[in-house]
Amino acid sequence: MPRKLVLPLVLTALLATAAQAQSLSPTEQRIADEVKAWQPEAIKLLERSSRINSGTFNLAGVRAVGEVYRRELEALGFKTAWIDMPPDMKRAGHLVANRMGKQGKRLLLLGHLDTVFEPDAPAPLWERESETTARGQGVGDMKGGNVVAIAALRALHHAGALENTTVTVVFTGDEEEAGHPRDISRRDLIELARLSDVALSFEGAVTGPDGQPMATVGRRATAFFDLDIKGRQGHSQGVFGPAGYGAVYEAARILDAFRQQVVEPGLTFNPGVILGGTDVTFDEANAKGTAAGKTNVVANTVTVRGDLRYLDYAQRDRAHARMREIVAQGLPGASASIGFRDSYPPMAVTPGNLRLLELYSQASSDAGLGTVGAVPATMRGAGDIQFVAPIVDSLDGLGASGGGAHSPNEHVDLTSLERSAIRAALLMYRLTR
């Protein structure tokens, strides 16, 4: 979801090829006019889909939102299908829509149907706060983005610009918590990427400090580290001596060494849960546990589970190697082991992604909506675009603007639906010529 940020000078310089405003062609002007004319209906579509709870684990709700968008896409000439997931994955599946043609780039458009708000969430489904603002579950992340994609496609359709083009739309049902194993939950998305030339994702647009719209050309990978520590249990009077240092001191040594010695721009690691004592249990599936001990007993067990984020695989490998070295340097009377689990792959900042941003910015400028900057990769979380970015040129953040993502105050700037849809529609038109 959108957030205020400061764009680093290096990216500013990298994208200094400022677009020179040009006039739109007659067809492009009609596309923009179609978006504007449909704005009231776009807001109604956002309200209609937002009034359906679609938390990731509300499978019926996810499917119901998918049905709302399916009808819209079929009206634009798309053939649609629902891809079910195996029942034991407890995920609703994905909506896929496709039009086939032979002209221009083959486009893959990404959105997601689920939200972080399960049926018991203390947040309104939809609440109109003003003429320009609405609050509700997933209104920005990312039902607003789904509506932007549909509004852009509708404008292209009514201007006759979808004919003979190949456009595939994938609205996943579990983006907020992708199902395991990932090679099943993201298999179809990856296969469709291999049949495409460009991927455009409609996660929320970011706004710079001066109000400039910004899109995403890179995202860090998400991964996990599992740190397990054992110590020599004994009477506390012998700590630092015969009893050794115990598991808790060893955990403190390791984590603080990570903080001080595993340092690179763009690399972060966060020990999100830690349990220590002489009697420790941890429920991996639900990320919770118990710990017990006594102040006069040296602890024998610590369990740490953490998050690890990196810009590319080379950075990941360096971090893994250094973290293993630190873990191996145990205090007397203690030992530890560390393991790593990848989750979302990195979306690297590539020349192809930057070229897409340049085209997007040019389209925005030509429409009188100003240039579009780049969001630093460190400022965005994980998203479905990361599964396809290693395969095709990719651009994210084409959705609606707003704020308060994943909170009861999640809100959307309704006027941004029109601006974002115009930019996206013009970009898609130019890519498919």
VONU-160674 format. One record per residue (C-alpha): z, y, x; residue in one letter; residue number from 1. Coordinates in Angstrom, 3 decimals, padded with zeros to 6 digits, m for minus. Layout:
// residues N
+----------+----------+----------+------+------+
:       zz :       yy :       xx : mivo : fifi :
+----------+----------+----------+------+------+
:        Z :        Y :        X :    a :  NUM :
...
+----------+----------+----------+------+------+
***
This chain:
// residues 433
+----------+----------+----------+------+------+
:       zz :       yy :       xx : mivo : fifi :
+----------+----------+----------+------+------+
:  000.000 :  000.000 :  000.000 :    m :    1 :
: m000.551 :  003.598 :  001.087 :    p :    2 :
:  001.838 :  005.297 :  003.465 :    r :    3 :
:  001.834 :  008.525 :  005.441 :    k :    4 :
:  001.083 :  008.106 :  009.131 :    l :    5 :
: m000.070 :  009.879 :  012.256 :    v :    6 :
: m003.349 :  008.643 :  013.738 :    l :    7 :
: m003.095 :  008.046 :  017.509 :    p :    8 :
: m005.343 :  010.196 :  019.688 :    l :    9 :
: m007.108 :  007.135 :  021.099 :    v :   10 :
: m008.434 :  006.164 :  017.673 :    l :   11 :
: m009.237 :  009.744 :  016.850 :    t :   12 :
: m011.385 :  009.926 :  019.971 :    a :   13 :
: m012.936 :  006.560 :  019.283 :    l :   14 :
: m014.066 :  007.710 :  015.851 :    l :   15 :
: m015.051 :  011.227 :  016.852 :    a :   16 :
: m018.617 :  010.709 :  015.587 :    t :   17 :
: m017.919 :  012.939 :  012.623 :    a :   18 :
: m020.254 :  012.458 :  009.689 :    a :   19 :
: m022.606 :  015.298 :  008.872 :    q :   20 :
: m022.821 :  015.764 :  005.115 :    a :   21 :
: m026.146 :  014.912 :  003.563 :    q :   22 :
: m027.311 :  015.012 : m000.018 :    s :   23 :
: m027.254 :  011.836 : m002.070 :    l :   24 :
: m030.504 :  010.227 : m003.131 :    s :   25 :
: m031.256 :  010.254 : m006.886 :    p :   26 :
: m030.118 :  006.635 : m007.170 :    t :   27 :
: m026.940 :  007.347 : m005.234 :    e :   28 :
: m026.189 :  010.335 : m007.432 :    q :   29 :
: m026.591 :  008.150 : m010.493 :    r :   30 :
: m024.195 :  005.619 : m008.977 :    i :   31 :
: m021.582 :  008.334 : m008.450 :    a :   32 :
: m022.128 :  009.645 : m011.982 :    d :   33 :
: m021.691 :  006.146 : m013.422 :    e :   34 :
: m018.336 :  005.811 : m011.654 :    v :   35 :
: m017.172 :  009.162 : m013.017 :    k :   36 :
: m018.276 :  008.396 : m016.555 :    a :   37 :
: m016.366 :  005.097 : m016.558 :    w :   38 :
: m013.109 :  006.516 : m015.183 :    q :   39 :
: m011.241 :  006.427 : m018.547 :    p :   40 :
: m012.253 :  002.777 : m018.990 :    e :   41 :
: m011.214 :  001.998 : m015.415 :    a :   42 :
: m007.708 :  003.250 : m016.194 :    i :   43 :
: m007.636 :  001.130 : m019.358 :    k :   44 :
: m008.673 : m001.929 : m017.345 :    l :   45 :
: m005.904 : m001.252 : m014.837 :    l :   46 :
: m003.383 : m000.942 : m017.657 :    e :   47 :
: m004.628 : m004.116 : m019.349 :    r :   48 :
: m004.336 : m006.188 : m016.186 :    s :   49 :
: m001.035 : m004.603 : m015.125 :    s :   50 :
:  000.631 : m005.449 : m018.423 :    r :   51 :
:  000.337 : m009.135 : m017.499 :    i :   52 :
:  003.014 : m010.303 : m015.088 :    n :   53 :
:  001.272 : m012.148 : m012.277 :    s :   54 :
:  003.927 : m012.910 : m009.691 :    g :   55 :
:  002.625 : m015.453 : m007.211 :    t :   56 :
:  004.665 : m018.257 : m008.803 :    f :   57 :
:  003.800 : m017.287 : m012.385 :    n :   58 :
:  000.708 : m019.466 : m012.369 :    l :   59 :
: m000.190 : m018.810 : m016.002 :    a :   60 :
:  000.099 : m015.066 : m015.450 :    g :   61 :
: m002.119 : m015.160 : m012.374 :    v :   62 :
: m004.766 : m017.078 : m014.304 :    r :   63 :
: m004.501 : m014.638 : m017.228 :    a :   64 :
: m005.179 : m011.658 : m014.962 :    v :   65 :
: m008.074 : m013.583 : m013.466 :    g :   66 :
: m009.512 : m014.048 : m016.945 :    e :   67 :
: m009.404 : m010.274 : m017.545 :    v :   68 :
: m011.473 : m009.657 : m014.420 :    y :   69 :
: m013.723 : m012.667 : m015.027 :    r :   70 :
: m014.970 : m011.119 : m018.264 :    r :   71 :
: m015.732 : m007.839 : m016.503 :    e :   72 :
: m017.672 : m009.542 : m013.713 :    l :   73 :
: m019.664 : m011.783 : m016.027 :    e :   74 :
: m020.754 : m008.684 : m017.960 :    a :   75 :
: m022.288 : m007.438 : m014.696 :    l :   76 :
: m024.398 : m010.564 : m014.251 :    g :   77 :
: m022.057 : m012.518 : m011.974 :    f :   78 :
: m021.596 : m016.252 : m012.251 :    k :   79 :
: m017.903 : m017.060 : m012.054 :    t :   80 :
: m015.760 : m020.065 : m011.213 :    a :   81 :
: m012.051 : m020.791 : m010.917 :    w :   82 :
: m010.978 : m022.728 : m007.817 :    i :   83 :
: m007.820 : m024.717 : m008.474 :    d :   84 :
: m005.307 : m025.598 : m005.794 :    m :   85 :
: m003.595 : m029.024 : m005.548 :    p :   86 :
: m000.602 : m029.160 : m007.941 :    p :   87 :
:  001.915 : m029.736 : m005.145 :    d :   88 :
:  000.967 : m026.368 : m003.609 :    m :   89 :
:  002.298 : m024.577 : m006.705 :    k :   90 :
: m000.415 : m021.916 : m006.576 :    r :   91 :
: m002.702 : m020.797 : m009.400 :    a :   92 :
: m005.981 : m020.793 : m007.468 :    g :   93 :
: m008.713 : m018.201 : m006.987 :    h :   94 :
: m011.387 : m016.437 : m009.019 :    l :   95 :
: m014.850 : m016.433 : m007.412 :    v :   96 :
: m017.875 : m014.506 : m008.740 :    a :   97 :
: m021.349 : m014.431 : m007.244 :    n :   98 :
: m024.795 : m012.865 : m007.558 :    r :   99 :
: m027.647 : m014.126 : m005.388 :    m :  100 :
: m030.554 : m012.181 : m003.918 :    g :  101 :
: m032.567 : m011.693 : m000.745 :    k :  102 :
: m032.168 : m007.986 : m000.068 :    q :  103 :
: m029.960 : m006.403 :  002.592 :    g :  104 :
: m026.561 : m007.532 :  003.810 :    k :  105 :
: m024.725 : m010.319 :  002.003 :    r :  106 :
: m021.419 : m008.818 :  000.849 :    l :  107 :
: m018.038 : m010.495 :  000.393 :    l :  108 :
: m015.552 : m008.424 : m001.649 :    l :  109 :
: m011.853 : m009.311 : m001.540 :    l :  110 :
: m008.978 : m008.663 : m003.903 :    g :  111 :
: m005.943 : m010.566 : m005.167 :    h :  112 :
: m004.537 : m011.337 : m008.586 :    l :  113 :
: m000.899 : m011.974 : m007.714 :    d :  114 :
:  001.929 : m009.534 : m007.099 :    t :  115 :
:  005.386 : m009.828 : m005.536 :    v :  116 :
:  006.958 : m009.305 : m008.974 :    f :  117 :
:  008.009 : m012.536 : m010.679 :    e :  118 :
:  008.746 : m012.524 : m014.456 :    p :  119 :
:  012.409 : m011.585 : m013.974 :    d :  120 :
:  011.638 : m008.604 : m011.699 :    a :  121 :
:  013.438 : m005.340 : m012.683 :    p :  122 :
:  010.261 : m003.274 : m012.636 :    a :  123 :
:  008.059 : m002.005 : m015.476 :    p :  124 :
:  004.745 : m003.728 : m016.031 :    l :  125 :
:  003.068 : m000.402 : m016.794 :    w :  126 :
:  004.457 :  003.075 : m017.284 :    e :  127 :
:  002.279 :  006.173 : m017.491 :    r :  128 :
:  004.185 :  008.905 : m015.719 :    e :  129 :
:  001.609 :  011.684 : m016.008 :    s :  130 :
: m002.095 :  012.286 : m016.461 :    e :  131 :
: m002.637 :  011.329 : m012.835 :    t :  132 :
:  000.096 :  008.776 : m012.075 :    t :  133 :
:  001.179 :  005.384 : m013.381 :    a :  134 :
:  004.007 :  003.132 : m012.250 :    r :  135 :
:  004.109 : m000.627 : m012.562 :    g :  136 :
:  003.968 : m004.098 : m011.073 :    q :  137 :
:  001.086 : m004.323 : m008.646 :    g :  138 :
: m000.641 : m001.173 : m009.898 :    v :  139 :
: m001.543 : m000.379 : m006.316 :    g :  140 :
: m001.109 : m003.730 : m004.580 :    d :  141 :
: m003.557 : m004.591 : m005.688 :    m :  142 :
: m004.671 : m004.408 : m009.282 :    k :  143 :
: m005.750 : m000.842 : m008.593 :    g :  144 :
: m007.965 : m002.171 : m005.800 :    g :  145 :
: m009.439 : m004.852 : m008.052 :    n :  146 :
: m010.365 : m002.184 : m010.576 :    v :  147 :
: m011.961 : m000.053 : m007.844 :    v :  148 :
: m014.139 : m003.017 : m006.846 :    a :  149 :
: m015.192 : m003.658 : m010.437 :    i :  150 :
: m015.858 :  000.041 : m011.081 :    a :  151 :
: m018.076 :  000.201 : m007.985 :    a :  152 :
: m019.979 : m002.947 : m008.976 :    l :  153 :
: m020.407 : m001.682 : m012.527 :    r :  154 :
: m021.892 :  001.586 : m011.269 :    a :  155 :
: m024.323 : m000.298 : m009.039 :    l :  156 :
: m025.289 : m002.575 : m011.925 :    h :  157 :
: m025.974 :  000.260 : m014.346 :    h :  158 :
: m028.029 :  002.058 : m011.704 :    a :  159 :
: m030.120 : m001.093 : m011.191 :    g :  160 :
: m028.886 : m001.398 : m007.613 :    a :  161 :
: m027.446 : m004.909 : m007.806 :    l :  162 :
: m030.787 : m006.550 : m008.433 :    e :  163 :
: m031.897 : m008.981 : m005.698 :    n :  164 :
: m028.645 : m008.525 : m003.732 :    t :  165 :
: m026.102 : m011.141 : m002.689 :    t :  166 :
: m022.548 : m010.162 : m003.574 :    v :  167 :
: m019.594 : m012.549 : m003.713 :    t :  168 :
: m016.230 : m011.511 : m005.115 :    v :  169 :
: m013.068 : m013.479 : m004.301 :    v :  170 :
: m009.829 : m012.549 : m006.045 :    f :  171 :
: m007.197 : m014.869 : m004.570 :    t :  172 :
: m004.169 : m015.964 : m006.565 :    g :  173 :
: m001.634 : m016.165 : m003.743 :    d :  174 :
: m002.203 : m013.342 : m001.267 :    e :  175 :
:  001.403 : m012.208 : m001.391 :    e :  176 :
:  002.564 : m015.674 : m000.322 :    e :  177 :
: m000.398 : m017.800 :  000.663 :    a :  178 :
: m000.044 : m021.478 : m000.148 :    g :  179 :
:  000.524 : m024.151 :  002.486 :    h :  180 :
: m001.344 : m025.669 :  004.118 :    p :  181 :
: m003.451 : m022.605 :  004.813 :    r :  182 :
: m006.490 : m024.697 :  005.684 :    d :  183 :
: m006.581 : m025.603 :  001.982 :    i :  184 :
: m005.467 : m022.351 :  000.352 :    s :  185 :
: m007.942 : m020.313 :  002.437 :    r :  186 :
: m010.645 : m022.948 :  002.926 :    r :  187 :
: m013.008 : m021.621 :  000.247 :    d :  188 :
: m012.536 : m018.020 :  001.357 :    l :  189 :
: m013.466 : m018.930 :  004.932 :    i :  190 :
: m016.483 : m020.963 :  003.827 :    e :  191 :
: m017.761 : m018.055 :  001.727 :    l :  192 :
: m017.306 : m015.727 :  004.700 :    a :  193 :
: m019.655 : m017.935 :  006.700 :    r :  194 :
: m022.296 : m017.288 :  004.017 :    l :  195 :
: m021.791 : m013.513 :  004.212 :    s :  196 :
: m022.607 : m010.668 :  006.616 :    d :  197 :
: m019.920 : m008.126 :  005.711 :    v :  198 :
: m016.444 : m008.375 :  004.157 :    a :  199 :
: m014.908 : m005.459 :  002.259 :    l :  200 :
: m011.303 : m005.680 :  001.068 :    s :  201 :
: m009.780 : m003.460 : m001.599 :    f :  202 :
: m006.157 : m003.305 : m000.509 :    e :  203 :
: m004.563 :  000.099 : m001.066 :    g :  204 :
: m006.038 :  003.135 :  000.641 :    a :  205 :
: m003.891 :  004.939 :  003.212 :    v :  206 :
: m003.595 :  008.714 :  003.349 :    t :  207 :
: m003.193 :  010.579 :  006.628 :    g :  208 :
: m000.726 :  013.456 :  007.178 :    p :  209 :
: m003.407 :  015.995 :  006.270 :    d :  210 :
: m004.453 :  014.111 :  003.138 :    g :  211 :
: m007.459 :  012.499 :  004.817 :    q :  212 :
: m008.359 :  009.062 :  003.419 :    p :  213 :
: m008.120 :  006.262 :  005.967 :    m :  214 :
: m009.428 :  002.704 :  006.069 :    a :  215 :
: m008.385 : m000.366 :  008.023 :    t :  216 :
: m010.436 : m001.743 :  010.920 :    v :  217 :
: m007.692 : m003.950 :  012.394 :    g :  218 :
: m004.496 : m005.764 :  011.431 :    r :  219 :
: m001.972 : m007.578 :  013.555 :    r :  220 :
: m001.511 : m011.315 :  013.201 :    a :  221 :
:  001.664 : m012.600 :  011.618 :    t :  222 :
:  003.531 : m015.562 :  013.061 :    a :  223 :
:  007.045 : m016.944 :  013.415 :    f :  224 :
:  009.428 : m018.078 :  016.125 :    f :  225 :
:  012.130 : m020.727 :  015.711 :    d :  226 :
:  014.986 : m020.451 :  018.199 :    l :  227 :
:  017.632 : m023.197 :  018.302 :    d :  228 :
:  020.601 : m022.973 :  020.666 :    i :  229 :
:  023.283 : m025.453 :  021.633 :    k :  230 :
:  026.552 : m024.783 :  023.428 :    g :  231 :
:  029.499 : m026.813 :  024.741 :    r :  232 :
:  032.204 : m026.708 :  022.103 :    q :  233 :
:  035.696 : m026.129 :  023.473 :    g :  234 :
:  038.876 : m024.086 :  023.349 :    h :  235 :
:  038.226 : m020.345 :  023.527 :    s :  236 :
:  040.700 : m019.940 :  026.392 :    q :  237 :
:  038.087 : m021.611 :  028.577 :    g :  238 :
:  035.153 : m019.396 :  027.628 :    v :  239 :
:  033.285 : m018.075 :  030.708 :    f :  240 :
:  034.826 : m020.980 :  032.601 :    g :  241 :
:  035.132 : m024.702 :  031.846 :    p :  242 :
:  033.873 : m024.242 :  028.260 :    a :  243 :
:  030.841 : m022.292 :  029.389 :    g :  244 :
:  029.488 : m019.391 :  027.391 :    y :  245 :
:  028.705 : m021.169 :  024.149 :    g :  246 :
:  025.791 : m020.862 :  021.773 :    a :  247 :
:  026.490 : m017.359 :  020.456 :    v :  248 :
:  026.507 : m015.688 :  023.888 :    y :  249 :
:  023.344 : m017.593 :  024.778 :    e :  250 :
:  021.678 : m016.351 :  021.583 :    a :  251 :
:  022.690 : m012.789 :  022.395 :    a :  252 :
:  021.325 : m013.122 :  025.941 :    r :  253 :
:  017.991 : m014.473 :  024.776 :    i :  254 :
:  017.411 : m011.970 :  021.973 :    l :  255 :
:  018.362 : m008.987 :  024.098 :    d :  256 :
:  016.100 : m010.227 :  026.907 :    a :  257 :
:  013.252 : m010.474 :  024.398 :    f :  258 :
:  013.924 : m006.847 :  023.426 :    r :  259 :
:  013.936 : m005.584 :  026.990 :    q :  260 :
:  011.382 : m007.801 :  028.728 :    q :  261 :
:  008.721 : m008.813 :  026.178 :    v :  262 :
:  007.266 : m005.350 :  025.788 :    v :  263 :
:  003.625 : m004.505 :  025.019 :    e :  264 :
:  002.009 : m001.900 :  022.762 :    p :  265 :
:  001.414 : m003.426 :  019.336 :    g :  266 :
:  003.683 : m006.444 :  019.900 :    l :  267 :
:  006.806 : m006.858 :  017.780 :    t :  268 :
:  009.278 : m009.660 :  017.067 :    f :  269 :
:  012.126 : m009.576 :  014.601 :    n :  270 :
:  015.027 : m012.077 :  014.362 :    p :  271 :
:  015.282 : m011.999 :  010.587 :    g :  272 :
:  018.042 : m014.580 :  010.112 :    v :  273 :
:  020.735 : m015.860 :  012.491 :    i :  274 :
:  023.505 : m018.377 :  011.865 :    l :  275 :
:  026.093 : m019.381 :  014.444 :    g :  276 :
:  029.333 : m021.349 :  014.756 :    g :  277 :
:  030.534 : m024.916 :  014.983 :    t :  278 :
:  029.126 : m026.023 :  011.628 :    d :  279 :
:  025.681 : m024.598 :  010.801 :    v :  280 :
:  023.240 : m025.574 :  008.056 :    t :  281 :
:  019.893 : m023.936 :  007.405 :    f :  282 :
:  017.512 : m024.444 :  004.464 :    d :  283 :
:  014.060 : m023.825 :  005.968 :    e :  284 :
:  012.255 : m023.769 :  002.623 :    a :  285 :
:  014.441 : m021.001 :  001.191 :    n :  286 :
:  015.403 : m019.229 :  004.438 :    a :  287 :
:  019.133 : m019.392 :  003.823 :    k :  288 :
:  022.102 : m021.316 :  005.172 :    g :  289 :
:  025.785 : m021.436 :  006.017 :    t :  290 :
:  027.872 : m021.061 :  009.143 :    a :  291 :
:  031.496 : m021.844 :  009.869 :    a :  292 :
:  033.723 : m021.686 :  012.934 :    g :  293 :
:  037.031 : m020.518 :  014.318 :    k :  294 :
:  037.804 : m017.603 :  016.581 :    t :  295 :
:  039.593 : m019.869 :  019.029 :    n :  296 :
:  036.686 : m022.333 :  019.323 :    v :  297 :
:  033.561 : m021.775 :  021.445 :    v :  298 :
:  030.533 : m022.072 :  019.109 :    a :  299 :
:  028.194 : m024.996 :  019.657 :    n :  300 :
:  025.202 : m024.029 :  017.463 :    t :  301 :
:  023.037 : m020.996 :  016.681 :    v :  302 :
:  019.895 : m021.009 :  014.531 :    t :  303 :
:  017.503 : m018.045 :  014.650 :    v :  304 :
:  014.314 : m017.603 :  012.634 :    r :  305 :
:  012.083 : m014.636 :  013.329 :    g :  306 :
:  008.810 : m012.856 :  012.751 :    d :  307 :
:  006.224 : m012.276 :  015.524 :    l :  308 :
:  003.237 : m009.888 :  015.247 :    r :  309 :
:  000.459 : m009.412 :  017.782 :    y :  310 :
: m002.909 : m007.687 :  018.143 :    l :  311 :
: m004.913 : m010.581 :  019.551 :    d :  312 :
: m004.516 : m014.128 :  020.848 :    y :  313 :
: m004.302 : m013.047 :  024.475 :    a :  314 :
: m001.289 : m010.891 :  023.624 :    q :  315 :
:  000.214 : m013.786 :  021.662 :    r :  316 :
: m000.154 : m016.153 :  024.603 :    d :  317 :
:  001.487 : m013.693 :  027.003 :    r :  318 :
:  004.395 : m013.213 :  024.618 :    a :  319 :
:  004.848 : m016.959 :  024.133 :    h :  320 :
:  004.894 : m017.577 :  027.888 :    a :  321 :
:  007.448 : m014.848 :  028.638 :    r :  322 :
:  009.700 : m015.832 :  025.720 :    m :  323 :
:  009.715 : m019.454 :  026.912 :    r :  324 :
:  010.662 : m018.314 :  030.418 :    e :  325 :
:  013.597 : m016.325 :  029.052 :    i :  326 :
:  014.793 : m019.222 :  026.899 :    v :  327 :
:  014.728 : m021.542 :  029.895 :    a :  328 :
:  017.160 : m019.340 :  031.872 :    q :  329 :
:  020.269 : m020.687 :  030.138 :    g :  330 :
:  023.852 : m019.573 :  030.596 :    l :  331 :
:  026.324 : m022.206 :  031.853 :    p :  332 :
:  027.242 : m024.671 :  029.129 :    g :  333 :
:  024.325 : m023.718 :  026.852 :    a :  334 :
:  020.716 : m024.665 :  026.267 :    s :  335 :
:  017.973 : m023.535 :  023.904 :    a :  336 :
:  014.519 : m024.379 :  022.622 :    s :  337 :
:  011.893 : m022.164 :  021.017 :    i :  338 :
:  008.861 : m022.980 :  018.901 :    g :  339 :
:  006.093 : m020.839 :  017.443 :    f :  340 :
:  004.130 : m021.033 :  014.185 :    r :  341 :
:  001.012 : m018.978 :  013.454 :    d :  342 :
:  000.444 : m017.656 :  009.942 :    s :  343 :
: m002.245 : m014.974 :  009.494 :    y :  344 :
: m004.830 : m014.561 :  012.290 :    p :  345 :
: m005.401 : m011.110 :  013.815 :    p :  346 :
: m008.094 : m008.765 :  012.547 :    m :  347 :
: m009.327 : m007.353 :  015.841 :    a :  348 :
: m010.721 : m003.817 :  016.085 :    v :  349 :
: m014.348 : m004.673 :  016.847 :    t :  350 :
: m017.491 : m002.542 :  017.280 :    p :  351 :
: m018.808 : m004.050 :  014.041 :    g :  352 :
: m015.703 : m003.011 :  012.110 :    n :  353 :
: m015.882 :  000.497 :  013.559 :    l :  354 :
: m019.543 :  000.723 :  012.571 :    r :  355 :
: m018.597 : m000.191 :  008.985 :    l :  356 :
: m015.983 :  002.555 :  009.021 :    l :  357 :
: m018.602 :  005.014 :  010.268 :    e :  358 :
: m020.932 :  004.077 :  007.400 :    l :  359 :
: m018.069 :  004.297 :  004.899 :    y :  360 :
: m017.047 :  007.703 :  006.206 :    s :  361 :
: m020.648 :  008.919 :  006.054 :    q :  362 :
: m020.948 :  007.804 :  002.429 :    a :  363 :
: m017.695 :  009.578 :  001.588 :    s :  364 :
: m018.842 :  012.749 :  003.327 :    s :  365 :
: m022.250 :  012.670 :  001.603 :    d :  366 :
: m020.480 :  012.415 : m001.752 :    a :  367 :
: m018.386 :  015.488 : m000.949 :    g :  368 :
: m015.190 :  013.451 : m000.545 :    l :  369 :
: m014.579 :  014.159 :  003.144 :    g :  370 :
: m014.590 :  011.876 :  006.154 :    t :  371 :
: m012.499 :  008.702 :  006.422 :    v :  372 :
: m010.310 :  007.940 :  009.424 :    g :  373 :
: m008.948 :  004.694 :  010.863 :    a :  374 :
: m005.507 :  003.250 :  010.269 :    v :  375 :
: m003.848 :  001.941 :  013.465 :    p :  376 :
: m003.618 : m001.850 :  013.384 :    a :  377 :
:  000.163 : m001.632 :  013.826 :    t :  378 :
:  000.558 :  000.235 :  010.526 :    m :  379 :
: m000.634 : m002.504 :  008.175 :    r :  380 :
:  000.882 : m005.839 :  007.236 :    g :  381 :
: m000.939 : m009.106 :  006.655 :    a :  382 :
: m003.864 : m009.524 :  004.261 :    g :  383 :
: m006.583 : m011.961 :  003.243 :    d :  384 :
: m009.161 : m010.000 :  005.241 :    i :  385 :
: m007.651 : m011.522 :  008.381 :    q :  386 :
: m008.949 : m014.986 :  007.524 :    f :  387 :
: m012.553 : m013.763 :  007.418 :    v :  388 :
: m012.542 : m010.980 :  010.041 :    a :  389 :
: m013.132 : m013.438 :  012.925 :    p :  390 :
: m016.345 : m014.483 :  011.143 :    i :  391 :
: m017.931 : m011.277 :  009.787 :    v :  392 :
: m017.692 : m007.510 :  010.266 :    d :  393 :
: m014.841 : m006.353 :  008.041 :    s :  394 :
: m013.293 : m003.245 :  006.532 :    l :  395 :
: m010.107 : m003.001 :  004.470 :    d :  396 :
: m008.190 : m000.345 :  002.567 :    g :  397 :
: m010.972 :  000.502 :  000.085 :    l :  398 :
: m008.645 :  000.397 : m002.911 :    g :  399 :
: m006.513 :  002.902 : m004.794 :    a :  400 :
: m003.988 :  005.337 : m003.315 :    s :  401 :
: m000.345 :  005.344 : m004.291 :    g :  402 :
:  003.028 :  004.390 : m002.883 :    g :  403 :
:  006.242 :  002.410 : m003.284 :    g :  404 :
:  004.572 : m000.951 : m002.727 :    a :  405 :
:  006.656 : m004.040 : m003.559 :    h :  406 :
:  009.371 : m001.912 : m005.173 :    s :  407 :
:  010.281 : m000.953 : m008.761 :    p :  408 :
:  008.771 :  002.448 : m007.947 :    n :  409 :
:  005.305 :  001.136 : m007.054 :    e :  410 :
:  002.851 :  003.726 : m008.339 :    h :  411 :
: m000.831 :  004.568 : m008.240 :    v :  412 :
: m002.765 :  007.819 : m008.118 :    d :  413 :
: m005.143 :  007.315 : m011.028 :    l :  414 :
: m007.556 :  009.949 : m009.748 :    t :  415 :
: m008.050 :  007.855 : m006.610 :    s :  416 :
: m009.763 :  005.110 : m008.626 :    l :  417 :
: m012.807 :  007.337 : m009.033 :    e :  418 :
: m012.953 :  008.560 : m005.432 :    r :  419 :
: m012.494 :  005.092 : m003.958 :    s :  420 :
: m015.047 :  003.523 : m006.287 :    a :  421 :
: m017.667 :  006.145 : m005.391 :    i :  422 :
: m017.137 :  005.584 : m001.665 :    r :  423 :
: m017.258 :  001.802 : m002.039 :    a :  424 :
: m020.300 :  001.809 : m004.309 :    a :  425 :
: m022.291 :  004.041 : m001.961 :    l :  426 :
: m021.322 :  001.904 :  001.038 :    l :  427 :
: m022.389 : m001.270 : m000.760 :    m :  428 :
: m025.646 :  000.350 : m001.868 :    y :  429 :
: m026.526 :  001.364 :  001.675 :    r :  430 :
: m025.570 : m002.020 :  003.115 :    l :  431 :
: m027.817 : m003.834 :  000.655 :    t :  432 :
: m030.927 : m001.676 :  001.060 :    r :  433 :
+----------+----------+----------+------+------+
***
